[in-house]
């Protein structure tokens, strides 16, 4: 079974600064997907970024980027030029590829607060 | 991505009554849907996988007779909380798999259940 660990329950950073959220996971699989999801106060889950394990290049989406270290089983999220709208719960998640049955395993989450 | 709706968004009921929550895919046919439960300030926990035309697959520890799942069509899955008790109060979220080419999940906006 896969496990996902987020060791930072809460973080806060000044607006416009850069923040990094940590995530580690444990799996015996070689091919898998990793995700960062954002859950703002509305509680709607929003996909922030996705990483395919067989790709060495780190995924980026505008101000969001990841540092994927497969050997270390580490998957951190960097948010650059943080904005007030980034305030949310952030969940790291693991998925084993499947056809129509792609289960997600979530970490416990990090509550990020952007301070004006 | 797929658009997923849930109804109702919020429900309050008396202890002992049953509550039905609907999850609809508005633009995507889904043979599989997932149901999650999220307690306050906690992560999402997968409850069950809803399968169109067959029985749902429940995660370990989830009572099948308590949480009835019916996948009536390719666009609708329902979760019925039977004989609800205050400890069933939670946030329930459904999601759809993105498919083999996409390998992600699309989430509904969630349903907040309060049992008095």
Interface residues (C-beta under 8 A of the other chain):
Chain A: X33 X35 X42 X43 X44 X45 X47 X50 X52 X91 X95 X97 X98 X99 X100 X101 X102 X103 X104 X106 X107 X108 X109 X111
Chain B: X1 X31 X32 X34 X38 X41 X42 X43 X44 X45 X46 X49 X91 X93 X95 X97 X98 X99 X100 X103 X104 X105 X107 X109 X110
